[in-house]
Amino acid sequence: ALRRLPDLAPPWPDPGQADEDPRTRAIQMVARMAAIIAGTWQKLQYSGDLPAPTIPVSIAAYVRDGYPMPAQGGLYIQVLPAVDNLEAELSRQVSAALDRPLRIKLLHDGTAAANVYSGQPRAAVIMMGTALGVGFPPGV
């Protein structure tokens, strides 16, 4: 089931501070992302739901093997100086925060939206927001 939870502040501080160390900024971004995911998991658990051990996280970046793709630019590639694999690092931090093994699965937002059409031939989803995105549903 889908249920809307309260909006949260983004996981990164104000962008564009030239004097800030990129590695320190990246470490803080990943920690904030992990805290948001862990906090959301706890809210669901306290409400009586038991979230699944694999947590899908939709991000506005193409993802391959747990890595945001660096060629596209954007905020998510700013974590690359601090972590080898964003998916694995989020899984580690969220699991530690909740004291249980959990897996984070990063999904490109357009692809995540297109999953509703999984298995349908010649399907695609176009997303409009601050950018124009596209997602292609996986085959069955």
DSSP file with accessible surface (Angstrom, degrees, kcal/mol):
  #  RESIDUE AA STRUCTURE BP1 BP2  ACC     N-H-->O    O-->H-N    N-H-->O    O-->H-N    TCO  KAPPA ALPHA  PHI   PSI    X-CA   Y-CA   Z-CA
    1    1 A A              0   0  155      0, 0.0     2,-0.4     0, 0.0     0, 0.0   0.000 360.0 360.0 360.0 152.3    0.0    0.0    0.0
    2    2 A L        +     0   0  180      2,-0.0     2,-0.4     0, 0.0     0, 0.0  -0.898 360.0 173.6-106.7 135.3    1.1    3.6   -0.5
    3    3 A R        -     0   0  133     -2,-0.4     2,-0.4     0, 0.0     0, 0.0  -0.989  30.4-123.7-140.4 130.8    0.6    6.1    2.2
    4    4 A R        -     0   0  200     -2,-0.4     3,-0.1     3,-0.0    -2,-0.0  -0.620  27.0-163.5 -77.7 128.8    1.9    9.7    2.2
    5    5 A L        -     0   0   54     -2,-0.4     3,-0.1     1,-0.1    35,-0.0  -0.638  37.4 -73.8-102.5 165.6    4.2   10.5    5.1
    6    6 A P        -     0   0   90      0, 0.0    -1,-0.1     0, 0.0     2,-0.1  -0.240  56.4-101.2 -59.7 146.6    5.1   14.1    6.1
    7    7 A D        -     0   0  125     -3,-0.1     2,-0.3     1,-0.0    -3,-0.0  -0.368  39.1-155.7 -65.7 148.7    7.5   16.0    3.9
    8    8 A L        -     0   0   86     -3,-0.1    -1,-0.0    -2,-0.1    -3,-0.0  -0.888  24.0 -96.1-123.2 158.6   11.1   16.1    5.1
    9    9 A A        -     0   0   60     -2,-0.3    -1,-0.0     1,-0.1     0, 0.0  -0.346  55.4 -91.2 -66.5 151.0   14.0   18.5    4.4
   10   10 A P        -     0   0   71      0, 0.0    -1,-0.1     0, 0.0    23,-0.0  -0.264  34.5-114.8 -62.5 157.5   16.3   17.4    1.6
   11   11 A P  S    S+     0   0   20      0, 0.0    21,-0.3     0, 0.0    22,-0.2   0.443  92.0  69.6 -77.6   3.1   19.3   15.4    2.7
   12   12 A W  S    S-     0   0   61     20,-0.1    14,-0.1     1,-0.1    13,-0.0  -0.888  79.1-121.1-121.2 151.6   21.9   18.0    1.7
   13   13 A P        -     0   0   48      0, 0.0    -1,-0.1     0, 0.0    16,-0.0  -0.169  63.8 -50.6 -73.8-179.4   22.7   21.4    3.1
   14   14 A D        -     0   0  124      1,-0.1     3,-0.5     2,-0.1     2,-0.0  -0.280  69.1-124.6 -54.3 128.7   22.5   24.5    1.0
   15   15 A P  S    S+     0   0   82      0, 0.0     3,-0.1     0, 0.0    -1,-0.1  -0.312  80.3  44.6 -74.0 159.8   24.4   23.9   -2.3
   16   16 A G        +     0   0   77      1,-0.2     2,-1.1     2,-0.0     3,-0.1   0.624  56.3 149.2  91.0  15.1   27.2   26.0   -3.6
   17   17 A Q    >   -     0   0   91     -3,-0.5     3,-1.5     1,-0.2    -1,-0.2  -0.705  27.3-167.2 -83.2 103.6   29.4   26.7   -0.6
   18   18 A A  T 3  S+     0   0  105     -2,-1.1    -1,-0.2     1,-0.3    -2,-0.0   0.768  80.7  57.0 -66.6 -26.5   32.8   26.9   -2.3
   19   19 A D  T 3  S+     0   0  144     -3,-0.1     2,-0.3     2,-0.1    -1,-0.3   0.519  84.3 105.8 -85.2  -0.7   34.8   26.7    0.9
   20   20 A E  S <  S-     0   0   45     -3,-1.5    -4,-0.0     1,-0.1     3,-0.0  -0.582  78.1-115.9 -84.8 136.6   33.3   23.4    1.9
   21   21 A D     >  -     0   0   87     -2,-0.3     4,-2.6     1,-0.1     5,-0.2  -0.559  19.8-142.5 -69.1 123.6   35.4   20.2    1.6
   22   22 A P  H  > S+     0   0   83      0, 0.0     4,-2.4     0, 0.0     5,-0.2   0.868  99.2  50.7 -59.3 -37.2   33.6   18.0   -1.0
   23   23 A R  H  > S+     0   0  129      2,-0.2     4,-2.5     1,-0.2     5,-0.2   0.936 111.4  47.1 -67.4 -43.8   34.4   14.8    0.9
   24   24 A T  H  > S+     0   0   63      1,-0.2     4,-2.3     2,-0.2    -1,-0.2   0.930 113.1  49.5 -62.2 -43.8   33.0   16.2    4.2
   25   25 A R  H  X S+     0   0   20     -4,-2.6     4,-2.3     1,-0.2    -1,-0.2   0.919 110.9  50.1 -61.2 -42.5   29.9   17.4    2.4
   26   26 A A  H  X S+     0   0    0     -4,-2.4     4,-2.5    -5,-0.2     5,-0.2   0.920 109.1  50.9 -64.6 -42.8   29.4   14.0    0.8
   27   27 A I  H  X S+     0   0   81     -4,-2.5     4,-2.3     1,-0.2    -1,-0.2   0.922 111.5  48.4 -61.2 -42.3   29.8   12.1    4.1
   28   28 A Q  H  X S+     0   0   93     -4,-2.3     4,-2.3     2,-0.2    -1,-0.2   0.896 110.1  52.1 -65.6 -39.3   27.2   14.4    5.6
   29   29 A M  H  X S+     0   0    0     -4,-2.3     4,-2.6     2,-0.2    -2,-0.2   0.941 111.0  46.2 -62.9 -46.0   24.8   13.9    2.7
   30   30 A V  H  X S+     0   0    1     -4,-2.5     4,-2.7     1,-0.2     5,-0.2   0.925 112.5  50.6 -64.5 -42.1   25.0   10.1    2.9
   31   31 A A  H  X S+     0   0   43     -4,-2.3     4,-2.3    -5,-0.2    -1,-0.2   0.907 111.6  48.1 -62.6 -40.5   24.5   10.2    6.7
   32   32 A R  H  X S+     0   0   97     -4,-2.3     4,-2.2   -21,-0.3    -2,-0.2   0.917 111.1  50.3 -67.6 -41.1   21.4   12.5    6.3
   33   33 A M  H  X S+     0   0   12     -4,-2.6     4,-2.3   -22,-0.2    -2,-0.2   0.940 112.0  48.0 -60.7 -45.7   20.0   10.2    3.6
   34   34 A A  H  X S+     0   0    5     -4,-2.7     4,-2.9     1,-0.2     5,-0.2   0.898 110.1  52.2 -62.6 -40.1   20.5    7.2    5.9
   35   35 A A  H  X S+     0   0   56     -4,-2.3     4,-2.6    -5,-0.2    -1,-0.2   0.897 109.7  49.2 -64.3 -39.7   18.9    9.0    8.8
   36   36 A I  H  X S+     0   0   34     -4,-2.2     4,-2.3     2,-0.2    -2,-0.2   0.934 113.4  46.0 -64.9 -45.0   15.8    9.9    6.7
   37   37 A I  H  X S+     0   0   21     -4,-2.3     4,-2.4     2,-0.2    -2,-0.2   0.951 115.3  46.2 -63.8 -46.2   15.4    6.3    5.5
   38   38 A A  H  X S+     0   0    5     -4,-2.9     4,-2.5     1,-0.2    -2,-0.2   0.915 112.7  50.5 -64.1 -41.5   15.9    4.8    9.0
   39   39 A G  H  X S+     0   0   22     -4,-2.6     4,-2.2    -5,-0.2    -1,-0.2   0.899 110.8  48.6 -63.8 -40.0   13.5    7.4   10.5
   40   40 A T  H  X S+     0   0   38     -4,-2.3     4,-2.3     2,-0.2    -1,-0.2   0.919 110.0  51.9 -65.6 -42.6   10.8    6.6    8.0
   41   41 A W  H  X S+     0   0    9     -4,-2.4     4,-2.4     1,-0.2    -2,-0.2   0.930 110.4  49.1 -58.9 -44.6   11.3    2.8    8.6
   42   42 A Q  H  X S+     0   0   69     -4,-2.5     4,-2.9     1,-0.2    -1,-0.2   0.901 108.3  52.9 -63.8 -41.2   10.8    3.4   12.3
   43   43 A K  H  X S+     0   0   98     -4,-2.2     4,-1.4     1,-0.2    -1,-0.2   0.910 110.7  47.7 -61.0 -41.7    7.7    5.5   11.8
   44   44 A L  H  <>S+     0   0   44     -4,-2.3     5,-2.0     2,-0.2     4,-0.2   0.918 112.3  49.2 -64.6 -42.6    6.2    2.7    9.7
   45   45 A Q  H ><5S+     0   0   65     -4,-2.4     3,-1.6     1,-0.2    -2,-0.2   0.930 110.2  50.7 -63.1 -44.3    7.1    0.1   12.3
   46   46 A Y  H 3<5S+     0   0  175     -4,-2.9    -1,-0.2     1,-0.3    -2,-0.2   0.788 104.1  59.3 -65.5 -26.0    5.6    2.2   15.2
   47   47 A S  T 3<5S-     0   0   64     -4,-1.4    -1,-0.3    -5,-0.2    -2,-0.2   0.483 127.7 -97.6 -82.3  -0.3    2.4    2.6   13.2
   48   48 A G  T < 5S+     0   0   65     -3,-1.6     2,-0.3     1,-0.4    -3,-0.2   0.332  88.1 119.0 104.1  -7.0    2.0   -1.2   13.1
   49   49 A D      < -     0   0   70     -5,-2.0    -1,-0.4    -6,-0.2    -2,-0.2  -0.679  54.7-145.2 -88.7 146.0    3.4   -1.9    9.7
   50   50 A L        -     0   0  131     -2,-0.3    -5,-0.1    -3,-0.1    -9,-0.0  -0.907  21.8-141.2-109.8 103.0    6.5   -4.1    9.4
   51   51 A P        -     0   0   25      0, 0.0     4,-0.1     0, 0.0   -10,-0.0  -0.238  25.6 -97.9 -62.0 154.1    8.5   -2.7    6.4
   52   52 A A        -     0   0   59      2,-0.2     0, 0.0     1,-0.1     0, 0.0  -0.273  26.5-117.2 -68.7 156.2   10.2   -5.2    4.1
   53   53 A P  S    S+     0   0   87      0, 0.0    50,-3.0     0, 0.0     2,-0.5   0.662 104.4  63.8 -72.9 -13.7   13.9   -6.0    4.6
   54   54 A T  E    S-a  103   0A  63     48,-0.2    50,-0.2    50,-0.0    -2,-0.2  -0.961  74.5-162.2-110.3 123.2   14.6   -4.5    1.1
   55   55 A I  E     -a  104   0A  27     48,-3.4    50,-2.6    -2,-0.5     2,-0.3  -0.903   8.2-146.6-109.4 110.7   13.9   -0.8    0.9
   56   56 A P  E     -a  105   0A  87      0, 0.0     2,-0.5     0, 0.0    50,-0.2  -0.620  14.6-167.9 -76.2 133.8   13.5    0.7   -2.5
   57   57 A V  E     -a  106   0A  25     48,-2.9    50,-2.7    -2,-0.3     2,-0.5  -0.976   9.1-149.6-126.4 116.4   14.7    4.3   -2.7
   58   58 A S  E     +a  107   0A  66     -2,-0.5     2,-0.3    48,-0.2    50,-0.2  -0.738  20.7 179.2 -87.7 126.2   13.9    6.3   -5.8
   59   59 A I  E     -a  108   0A   4     48,-2.9    50,-2.3    -2,-0.5     2,-1.9  -0.926  39.5-114.5-127.4 155.0   16.4    8.9   -6.7
   60   60 A A  S    S+     0   0   70     -2,-0.3     2,-0.3    48,-0.2    16,-0.2  -0.424  89.0  81.0 -84.6  61.4   16.6   11.5   -9.6
   61   61 A A  S    S-     0   0    5     -2,-1.9    -2,-0.3    46,-0.2     2,-0.2  -0.955  86.1-104.1-159.8 144.7   19.7    9.8  -11.1
   62   62 A Y        -     0   0  102     -2,-0.3     7,-2.8     7,-0.2     2,-0.4  -0.524  42.8-155.2 -69.6 142.1   20.4    6.9  -13.3
   63   63 A V  E     -B   68   0B  38      5,-0.2     2,-0.4    -2,-0.2    45,-0.2  -0.965  18.3-178.1-126.7 136.9   21.8    4.0  -11.2
   64   64 A R  E >  S-B   67   0B 155      3,-2.4     3,-1.8    -2,-0.4    43,-0.0  -0.972  75.6 -21.0-135.8 121.3   24.0    1.1  -12.1
   65   65 A D  T 3  S-     0   0  130     -2,-0.4    -1,-0.1     1,-0.3    22,-0.1   0.842 129.2 -47.0  53.3  38.4   25.0   -1.6   -9.6
   66   66 A G  T 3  S+     0   0    0      1,-0.2    21,-2.0    40,-0.2    20,-0.5   0.477 116.1 111.2  88.1   1.9   24.3    0.8   -6.6
   67   67 A Y  E <   -B   64   0B  97     -3,-1.8    -3,-2.4    18,-0.2     2,-0.2  -0.923  68.8-126.5-111.9 132.5   26.1    3.8   -8.1
   68   68 A P  E     -B   63   0B   0      0, 0.0    -5,-0.2     0, 0.0    18,-0.1  -0.554  42.9-108.0 -66.4 136.5   24.6    7.0   -9.3
   69   69 A M    >   -     0   0   48     -7,-2.8     3,-1.1    -2,-0.2     4,-0.2  -0.569  24.9-151.2 -73.2 123.0   26.0    7.5  -12.8
   70   70 A P  G >  S+     0   0   80      0, 0.0     3,-1.1     0, 0.0    -1,-0.1   0.749  84.4  71.8 -70.0 -22.6   28.5   10.3  -12.8
   71   71 A A  G 3  S+     0   0  104      1,-0.2    -2,-0.0     2,-0.0     0, 0.0   0.709  91.2  59.8 -68.3 -16.8   28.0   11.4  -16.4
   72   72 A Q  G <  S-     0   0   70     -3,-1.1    -1,-0.2     1,-0.2     2,-0.0   0.604  91.6-148.2 -89.7 -12.2   24.6   12.9  -15.7
   73   73 A G    <   +     0   0   30     -3,-1.1     4,-0.3    -4,-0.2    -1,-0.2  -0.342  40.8 121.1  75.1-163.2   25.7   15.5  -13.1
   74   74 A G  S >  S-     0   0   57      1,-0.2     3,-0.6     2,-0.1     4,-0.3  -0.159  77.0 -64.3  93.8 172.3   23.2   16.4  -10.3
   75   75 A L  G >  S+     0   0   48      1,-0.2     3,-1.5     2,-0.2     4,-0.2   0.819 120.3  65.1 -68.7 -32.8   23.3   16.3   -6.5
   76   76 A Y  G >  S+     0   0   42      1,-0.3     3,-1.3   -16,-0.2    -1,-0.2   0.809  93.6  60.0 -67.8 -26.5   23.6   12.5   -6.1
   77   77 A I  G X  S+     0   0   41     -3,-0.6     3,-1.5    -4,-0.3    -1,-0.3   0.682  85.8  79.7 -74.6 -10.7   27.0   12.3   -7.7
   78   78 A Q  G <  S+     0   0   65     -3,-1.5    -1,-0.2    -4,-0.3    -2,-0.2   0.689  83.8  63.0 -66.9 -15.0   28.3   14.6   -5.0
   79   79 A V  G X> S+     0   0    0     -3,-1.3     3,-1.9    -4,-0.2     4,-1.4   0.658  78.3  89.1 -81.0 -13.9   28.4   11.5   -2.7
   80   80 A L  T <4 S+     0   0   55     -3,-1.5    -1,-0.2     1,-0.3    -2,-0.1   0.809  77.8  59.9 -59.7 -32.2   31.0    9.8   -4.9
   81   81 A P  T 34 S+     0   0   67      0, 0.0    -1,-0.3     0, 0.0    -2,-0.1   0.755 114.3  37.8 -65.6 -17.7   34.1   11.4   -3.2
   82   82 A A  T <4 S+     0   0   19     -3,-1.9     2,-0.4     1,-0.2    -2,-0.2   0.701 116.1  40.1-107.1 -23.5   33.0    9.7    0.1
   83   83 A V     <  -     0   0   15     -4,-1.4     3,-0.2     1,-0.1    -1,-0.2  -0.971  53.4-151.3-133.8 145.1   31.6    6.3   -0.8
   84   84 A D  S    S+     0   0  146     -2,-0.4     2,-0.4     1,-0.3    -1,-0.1   0.854  96.9  14.5 -76.3 -37.0   32.5    3.5   -3.2
   85   85 A N     >  -     0   0   33      1,-0.1     4,-2.6   -18,-0.1    -1,-0.3  -0.918  64.0-160.5-144.8 110.0   28.9    2.3   -3.6
   86   86 A L  H  > S+     0   0    1    -20,-0.5     4,-2.8    -2,-0.4     5,-0.3   0.903  93.8  52.0 -61.0 -42.7   26.0    4.5   -2.4
   87   87 A E  H  > S+     0   0   20    -21,-2.0     4,-2.3     1,-0.2    17,-0.4   0.942 113.1  44.3 -60.4 -46.2   23.5    1.6   -2.2
   88   88 A A  H  > S+     0   0   55      2,-0.2     4,-2.4     1,-0.2    -2,-0.2   0.905 114.3  49.4 -67.0 -39.8   25.9   -0.5   -0.1
   89   89 A E  H  X S+     0   0   45     -4,-2.6     4,-2.7     2,-0.2     5,-0.2   0.916 111.7  47.8 -69.2 -40.8   26.8    2.4    2.2
   90   90 A L  H  X S+     0   0    0     -4,-2.8     4,-2.9    -5,-0.2     5,-0.3   0.925 111.4  51.9 -63.5 -41.3   23.2    3.4    2.8
   91   91 A S  H  X S+     0   0   18     -4,-2.3     4,-2.3    -5,-0.3    11,-0.4   0.927 111.8  47.0 -58.9 -44.7   22.4   -0.3    3.5
   92   92 A R  H  X S+     0   0  141     -4,-2.4     4,-2.3     2,-0.2    -2,-0.2   0.951 115.7  43.4 -63.1 -48.4   25.2   -0.4    6.0
   93   93 A Q  H  X S+     0   0   43     -4,-2.7     4,-2.5     2,-0.2    -2,-0.2   0.905 115.8  46.6 -68.2 -41.5   24.2    2.8    7.8
   94   94 A V  H  X S+     0   0    0     -4,-2.9     4,-2.1    -5,-0.2    -1,-0.2   0.926 112.6  50.7 -67.2 -42.5   20.5    2.1    7.9
   95   95 A S  H  X>S+     0   0   22     -4,-2.3     5,-1.8    -5,-0.3     4,-1.0   0.920 112.3  47.3 -59.7 -42.9   21.1   -1.4    9.1
   96   96 A A  H  <5S+     0   0   70     -4,-2.3     3,-0.4    -5,-0.2    -2,-0.2   0.918 111.3  50.6 -65.5 -42.3   23.4   -0.1   11.9
   97   97 A A  H  <5S+     0   0   66     -4,-2.5    -1,-0.2     1,-0.2    -2,-0.2   0.855 119.7  35.9 -64.6 -34.5   20.9    2.6   12.9
   98   98 A L  H  <5S-     0   0   19     -4,-2.1    -1,-0.2     2,-0.2    -2,-0.2   0.452 103.6-128.9 -99.6  -2.5   18.0    0.1   13.1
   99   99 A D  T  <5S+     0   0  150     -4,-1.0    -3,-0.2    -3,-0.4    -4,-0.1   0.905  76.7  91.9  54.7  46.1   20.1   -2.7   14.5
  100  100 A R  S   <S-     0   0   98     -5,-1.8     2,-0.4    -6,-0.2    -2,-0.2  -0.955  86.3 -94.5-160.2 149.8   18.9   -5.2   11.9
  101  101 A P        +     0   0  117      0, 0.0     2,-0.3     0, 0.0    -9,-0.1  -0.566  52.6 162.4 -74.3 121.2   20.0   -6.3    8.4
  102  102 A L        -     0   0   16     -2,-0.4     2,-0.5   -11,-0.4    -7,-0.2  -0.964  27.6-141.6-133.8 155.1   18.3   -4.3    5.7
  103  103 A R  E     -a   54   0A 112    -50,-3.0   -48,-3.4    -2,-0.3     2,-0.4  -0.976   6.6-149.9-121.8 130.3   19.1   -3.7    2.1
  104  104 A I  E     -a   55   0A   0     -2,-0.5     2,-0.6   -17,-0.4   -13,-0.2  -0.825   9.3-163.0 -94.1 133.4   18.6   -0.4    0.2
  105  105 A K  E     -a   56   0A  76    -50,-2.6   -48,-2.9    -2,-0.4     2,-0.3  -0.958  10.7-147.5-118.9 108.5   17.9   -0.8   -3.5
  106  106 A L  E     -a   57   0A   3     -2,-0.6     2,-0.4   -50,-0.2   -48,-0.2  -0.623  17.9-173.7 -78.1 135.2   18.4    2.5   -5.4
  107  107 A L  E     -a   58   0A  41    -50,-2.7   -48,-2.9    -2,-0.3     2,-0.2  -0.990  30.4-115.3-129.7 136.5   16.1    3.0   -8.4
  108  108 A H  E  >  -a   59   0A  16     -2,-0.4     4,-2.9   -50,-0.2     5,-0.2  -0.499  32.6-127.0 -63.3 134.1   16.1    5.7  -11.0
  109  109 A D  H  > S+     0   0   44    -50,-2.3     4,-2.3     1,-0.2     5,-0.2   0.893 106.9  48.9 -59.4 -39.8   12.9    7.7  -10.4
  110  110 A G  H  > S+     0   0    0     24,-0.2     4,-1.9   -51,-0.2    25,-0.3   0.917 113.3  47.2 -66.1 -40.2   11.7    7.3  -14.0
  111  111 A T  H  > S+     0   0   46     23,-0.3     4,-1.1     2,-0.2    -2,-0.2   0.907 110.1  53.2 -67.1 -39.8   12.4    3.6  -14.1
  112  112 A A  H >< S+     0   0   29     -4,-2.9     3,-0.7     1,-0.2     4,-0.3   0.928 110.5  47.2 -60.8 -43.2   10.6    3.2  -10.7
  113  113 A A  H >< S+     0   0   42     -4,-2.3     3,-1.0     1,-0.2    -1,-0.2   0.870 109.2  55.0 -66.3 -33.6    7.5    5.0  -12.1
  114  114 A A  H >< S+     0   0    0     -4,-1.9     3,-2.4     1,-0.2    -1,-0.2   0.693  84.1  85.3 -75.1 -15.9    7.7    2.8  -15.2
  115  115 A N  G X< S+     0   0   61     -4,-1.1     3,-2.0    -3,-0.7    -1,-0.2   0.770  74.9  71.3 -58.1 -24.7    7.6   -0.4  -13.2
  116  116 A V  G <  S+     0   0  109     -3,-1.0    -1,-0.3    -4,-0.3    -2,-0.1   0.788  99.6  48.1 -62.2 -23.4    3.8   -0.2  -13.1
  117  117 A Y  G X  S+     0   0  103     -3,-2.4     3,-2.3    -4,-0.2    -1,-0.3   0.162  81.5 152.3-101.7  18.2    3.9   -1.1  -16.8
  118  118 A S  T <   +     0   0   50     -3,-2.0    21,-0.2     1,-0.3    -3,-0.1  -0.204  68.3  15.2 -53.0 131.9    6.3   -4.0  -16.4
  119  119 A G  T 3  S+     0   0   40     19,-1.5    -1,-0.3     1,-0.3    20,-0.1   0.312  93.1 123.3  87.6 -10.4    5.8   -6.6  -19.1
  120  120 A Q    X   -     0   0  110     -3,-2.3     3,-0.8    18,-0.2    -1,-0.3  -0.722  64.8-117.0 -86.9 132.8    3.8   -4.4  -21.4
  121  121 A P  T 3  S+     0   0   98      0, 0.0    -1,-0.1     0, 0.0    18,-0.0  -0.333  87.4   5.4 -69.7 147.9    5.3   -4.1  -24.9
  122  122 A R  T 3  S+     0   0  240      1,-0.2     2,-0.3    -2,-0.0    -2,-0.0   0.824  91.6 150.1  53.5  40.9    6.5   -0.7  -26.2
  123  123 A A    <   +     0   0   24     -3,-0.8     2,-0.3    14,-0.1    -1,-0.2  -0.806  14.8 160.8-106.2 146.0    5.8    1.1  -22.9
  124  124 A A        -     0   0   55     -2,-0.3     2,-0.4    12,-0.2    12,-0.2  -0.968  26.1-139.1-153.1 158.1    7.7    4.1  -21.5
  125  125 A V  E     -C  135   0C  24     10,-2.4    10,-2.1    -2,-0.3     2,-0.5  -0.983   8.4-157.1-123.8 133.2    7.0    6.8  -18.9
  126  126 A I  E     -C  134   0C 123     -2,-0.4     2,-0.4     8,-0.2     8,-0.2  -0.955  11.8-162.6-109.4 128.8    7.8   10.5  -19.3
  127  127 A M  E     -C  133   0C  60      6,-2.5     6,-2.8    -2,-0.5     2,-0.4  -0.916   2.8-163.4-113.8 137.8    8.2   12.4  -16.0
  128  128 A M  E     +C  132   0C 167     -2,-0.4     4,-0.2     4,-0.2     2,-0.2  -0.974  38.3 105.4-122.1 134.3    8.1   16.2  -15.8
  129  129 A G  S    S-     0   0   68      2,-1.4     3,-0.0    -2,-0.4    -2,-0.0  -0.565  95.2 -20.2-162.9-125.0    9.3   18.2  -12.8
  130  130 A T  S    S+     0   0  162     -2,-0.2     2,-0.3     1,-0.0    -2,-0.0   0.644 139.6  16.5 -74.8 -12.4   12.5   20.2  -12.4
  131  131 A A  S    S-     0   0   72      2,-0.0    -2,-1.4     0, 0.0     2,-0.5  -0.937  87.3-104.7-146.3 168.5   13.8   18.2  -15.4
  132  132 A L  E     +C  128   0C 131     -2,-0.3     2,-0.3    -4,-0.2    -4,-0.2  -0.879  45.7 177.9 -98.2 126.3   12.3   16.0  -18.1
  133  133 A G  E     -C  127   0C  22     -6,-2.8    -6,-2.5    -2,-0.5     2,-0.3  -0.837  16.5-155.3-127.4 165.6   13.0   12.3  -17.4
  134  134 A V  E     -C  126   0C  44     -2,-0.3     2,-0.3    -8,-0.2   -23,-0.3  -0.981   5.7-170.3-139.8 148.2   12.2    9.0  -18.9
  135  135 A G  E     -C  125   0C   1    -10,-2.1   -10,-2.4    -2,-0.3   -24,-0.1  -0.994  10.1-151.7-139.3 146.4   11.9    5.5  -17.6
  136  136 A F        -     0   0  133     -2,-0.3   -12,-0.2   -12,-0.2   -22,-0.1  -0.978  23.3-124.6-119.0 127.4   11.5    2.1  -19.3
  137  137 A P        -     0   0   23      0, 0.0   -14,-0.1     0, 0.0   -22,-0.1  -0.402  27.3-115.6 -70.2 145.4    9.7   -0.7  -17.6
  138  138 A P        -     0   0   61      0, 0.0   -19,-1.5     0, 0.0   -18,-0.2  -0.403  31.7-105.0 -74.4 156.7   11.5   -4.0  -17.2
  139  139 A G              0   0   65    -21,-0.2   -21,-0.1     1,-0.1   -19,-0.0  -0.313 360.0 360.0 -70.8 164.9   10.3   -7.1  -18.9
  140  140 A V              0   0  161    -21,-0.1    -1,-0.1   -22,-0.0   -21,-0.0  -0.501 360.0 360.0 -79.0 360.0    8.6   -9.8  -16.9
